[in-house]
Amino acid sequence: MPLDIYLNVAVAGILTGLVYGLMALGLSVIFGVVRVVNFAHGEMMTVAMYMAVTLFSALGLDPLVMLVPIATVLFAFGYLLQKSLINPFITRPEHSQFLLLVAVAIIMVNVLLILFGPDAQNVQVSYAYDSYQIGPLIVDATKTYAAFAALVVATALFCFFRYTTLGTAIRACADNYTGALVVGLDVKHLYALTFGLGAACVGAAGVMLVLIVDVTPALGPAYTLLAFVIVITGGLGSMPGALLGGVMIGLTEAMAGLLFAPSAKSMFAFGILVLVLLFRPQGILGRRAT
């Protein structure tokens, strides 16, 4: 094959990987602060995708225009879920947290099946078949817009945690739970904010991903698993690691689909996970437990 084809596929994989990275970033943020593994993560993203499809079908609203409103709705949902349901389980054994969030995920999938049925749905925006030519590269417009939006959201989240007082307080809770309680921080409220931010990230990722793939209720568990692969590859709890892991998985899936078969994408993604676990168990950018 000409080299141009490999370059085009690689760029498309990187752009999709940035959206994957934002999806996984929400999972990484929740685990890094709350220390709860969100097994309903992909299902939350599916909810955001269906919201985008419904608003586009009913009102003709572009998903990218609705990114902030839908992310805000997911933030509120995540905040209330943590505040009302998950906070009482924070001090319980991990298997109790696991069962709780798996139950939430199953409920969400079945509610979506009742409301929308099992058939795939999508949006057909006016720029769906547009592209940009940059030298030998032909870059898909929808993937470019989605990747750019993912970078903007990720950058905003980084700045929030780094430069705001509230972000500093959340990081303090992640570093020392007991110390945060001692100095008077409302840890449960900060945990709920963190879960809301993670849900907002996955909601934003869902809005962008609906431009690239069709949505079905069964998509949720598959993307929950993919988010786990990404955050473990990049480093569980590492925000830059989540983005790096997403880019790596997106690039690997794209190249595997070109060189072998589309059905081989998952095999190579899990192959990277196995190699990372063998040679760097804490993830590429993760830190060893002390």
BABARO-854887 format. One record per residue (C-alpha): residue number from 0; x, y, z. Coordinates in steps of 0.05 Angstrom, whole numbers. Example, Ala and Ser with C-alpha at 12.3 -4.5 7.8 and 13.67 -1.06 7.14 Angstrom:
BEGIN
(0,(246,-90,156))
(1,(273,-21,143))
This chain:
BEGIN
(0,(0,0,0))
(1,(23,72,-11))
(2,(51,106,51))
(3,(-4,159,46))
(4,(-57,107,65))
(5,(-19,88,128))
(6,(-11,161,148))
(7,(-85,176,136))
(8,(-107,116,177))
(9,(-58,134,233))
(10,(-83,205,237))
(11,(-156,182,239))
(12,(-137,133,295))
(13,(-103,188,335))
(14,(-163,235,328))
(15,(-211,180,351))
(16,(-162,162,406))
(17,(-167,233,435))
(18,(-242,223,443))
(19,(-228,155,475))
(20,(-179,190,521))
(21,(-231,240,545))
(22,(-279,182,558))
(23,(-226,147,599))
(24,(-206,212,633))
(25,(-272,213,669))
(26,(-261,143,696))
(27,(-190,160,717))
(28,(-212,223,754))
(29,(-266,186,792))
(30,(-220,130,813))
(31,(-162,177,828))
(32,(-203,217,878))
(33,(-261,175,902))
(34,(-226,108,897))
(35,(-289,77,867))
(36,(-287,41,800))
(37,(-346,65,759))
(38,(-373,3,725))
(39,(-429,44,694))
(40,(-381,90,657))
(41,(-396,67,586))
(42,(-470,67,601))
(43,(-467,140,622))
(44,(-434,155,556))
(45,(-489,118,519))
(46,(-541,161,555))
(47,(-505,223,529))
(48,(-503,194,459))
(49,(-578,181,460))
(50,(-591,251,486))
(51,(-551,279,427))
(52,(-588,235,377))
(53,(-656,254,406))
(54,(-642,329,406))
(55,(-615,324,334))
(56,(-676,285,310))
(57,(-728,327,346))
(58,(-698,397,341))
(59,(-642,392,290))
(60,(-590,413,342))
(61,(-518,397,323))
(62,(-486,350,375))
(63,(-426,396,382))
(64,(-471,455,398))
(65,(-504,412,452))
(66,(-438,389,482))
(67,(-439,436,542))
(68,(-514,427,559))
(69,(-509,351,555))
(70,(-445,350,595))
(71,(-480,393,647))
(72,(-538,344,652))
(73,(-489,286,661))
(74,(-452,327,714))
(75,(-517,335,753))
(76,(-533,261,745))
(77,(-464,241,769))
(78,(-467,289,828))
(79,(-534,262,851))
(80,(-513,190,840))
(81,(-452,199,883))
(82,(-487,241,936))
(83,(-548,196,945))
(84,(-525,126,927))
(85,(-449,117,925))
(86,(-426,158,985))
(87,(-457,109,1035))
(88,(-415,54,1001))
(89,(-348,91,1005))
(90,(-326,55,1068))
(91,(-357,-12,1050))
(92,(-317,-70,1019))
(93,(-298,-63,946))
(94,(-343,-120,924))
(95,(-403,-81,951))
(96,(-384,-21,909))
(97,(-374,-67,849))
(98,(-443,-98,856))
(99,(-476,-29,866))
(100,(-447,1,803))
(101,(-458,-61,761))
(102,(-531,-58,782))
(103,(-534,15,762))
(104,(-504,-3,694))
(105,(-554,-59,682))
(106,(-612,-14,700))
(107,(-587,40,652))
(108,(-578,-9,594))
(109,(-648,-37,603))
(110,(-680,32,609))
(111,(-647,52,544))
(112,(-673,-12,511))
(113,(-744,4,534))
(114,(-740,76,510))
(115,(-702,68,444))
(116,(-703,-6,426))
(117,(-643,-47,403))
(118,(-633,-16,334))
(119,(-573,28,320))
(120,(-584,103,314))
(121,(-540,159,289))
(122,(-538,232,269))
(123,(-526,257,199))
(124,(-496,326,205))
(125,(-484,370,145))
(126,(-408,361,150))
(127,(-410,286,158))
(128,(-372,274,92))
(129,(-328,336,94))
(130,(-253,330,98))
(131,(-190,373,98))
(132,(-130,360,55))
(133,(-62,375,86))
(134,(-9,354,38))
(135,(-16,279,28))
(136,(-65,274,87))
(137,(-141,274,80))
(138,(-169,288,149))
(139,(-241,273,165))
(140,(-277,336,189))
(141,(-322,303,241))
(142,(-263,268,274))
(143,(-223,333,273))
(144,(-279,372,307))
(145,(-290,316,358))
(146,(-215,311,374))
(147,(-208,387,381))
(148,(-268,390,428))
(149,(-238,332,468))
(150,(-173,371,476))
(151,(-210,434,498))
(152,(-250,396,551))
(153,(-188,358,576))
(154,(-148,423,581))
(155,(-204,457,619))
(156,(-206,398,668))
(157,(-130,400,677))
(158,(-133,475,692))
(159,(-190,466,740))
(160,(-152,415,782))
(161,(-86,453,778))
(162,(-105,526,786))
(163,(-171,532,825))
(164,(-183,529,900))
(165,(-237,477,891))
(166,(-192,434,848))
(167,(-137,439,901))
(168,(-187,416,954))
(169,(-207,356,912))
(170,(-134,337,902))
(171,(-124,343,978))
(172,(-181,293,988))
(173,(-148,246,939))
(174,(-80,251,973))
(175,(-103,245,1046))
(176,(-175,229,1063))
(177,(-165,234,1138))
(178,(-125,298,1133))
(179,(-180,329,1090))
(180,(-231,313,1144))
(181,(-186,341,1198))
(182,(-179,409,1164))
(183,(-254,414,1155))
(184,(-265,398,1081))
(185,(-333,371,1062))
(186,(-305,307,1033))
(187,(-372,277,1012))
(188,(-391,340,974))
(189,(-323,342,940))
(190,(-330,268,922))
(191,(-397,283,891))
(192,(-367,341,851))
(193,(-312,295,827))
(194,(-360,241,805))
(195,(-401,295,770))
(196,(-339,319,734))
(197,(-322,248,712))
(198,(-393,239,687))
(199,(-389,306,650))
(200,(-325,283,615))
(201,(-357,218,592))
(202,(-419,257,571))
(203,(-378,304,529))
(204,(-341,244,499))
(205,(-407,212,482))
(206,(-432,274,446))
(207,(-369,273,403))
(208,(-369,198,392))
(209,(-440,198,365))
(210,(-411,236,305))
(211,(-365,177,291))
(212,(-403,113,310))
(213,(-476,90,315))
(214,(-506,82,383))
(215,(-543,22,413))
(216,(-558,6,486))
(217,(-508,-52,483))
(218,(-452,-3,467))
(219,(-446,17,541))
(220,(-413,-46,569))
(221,(-364,-49,510))
(222,(-341,23,523))
(223,(-337,11,597))
(224,(-288,-45,582))
(225,(-250,-1,533))
(226,(-244,54,585))
(227,(-214,4,633))
(228,(-163,-18,581))
(229,(-144,55,568))
(230,(-136,77,640))
(231,(-97,15,659))
(232,(-52,24,599))
(233,(-40,97,614))
(234,(-38,91,689))
(235,(-99,86,735))
(236,(-111,153,767))
(237,(-65,191,718))
(238,(-100,244,677))
(239,(-45,251,624))
(240,(-41,175,623))
(241,(-115,170,604))
(242,(-105,214,543))
(243,(-41,178,523))
(244,(-75,110,532))
(245,(-134,133,490))
(246,(-88,156,433))
(247,(-49,91,436))
(248,(-112,48,433))
(249,(-144,91,378))
(250,(-80,86,336))
(251,(-74,11,349))
(252,(-146,-3,330))
(253,(-140,38,266))
(254,(-76,4,243))
(255,(-100,-65,262))
(256,(-164,-54,222))
(257,(-122,-34,162))
(258,(-68,-87,166))
(259,(-110,-146,188))
(260,(-185,-141,196))
(261,(-233,-95,233))
(262,(-252,-153,278))
(263,(-178,-156,301))
(264,(-179,-87,333))
(265,(-197,-110,402))
(266,(-146,-165,400))
(267,(-89,-116,390))
(268,(-117,-67,442))
(269,(-117,-122,494))
(270,(-49,-143,470))
(271,(-22,-75,489))
(272,(-56,-81,557))
(273,(-22,-148,569))
(274,(47,-120,551))
(275,(37,-60,597))
(276,(16,-105,654))
(277,(77,-149,643))
(278,(130,-95,638))
(279,(100,-35,673))
(280,(42,-57,718))
(281,(28,14,744))
(282,(15,38,672))
(283,(57,80,626))
(284,(49,145,666))
(285,(25,114,730))
(286,(62,116,796))
(287,(80,55,838))
(288,(42,47,902))
(289,(84,65,963))
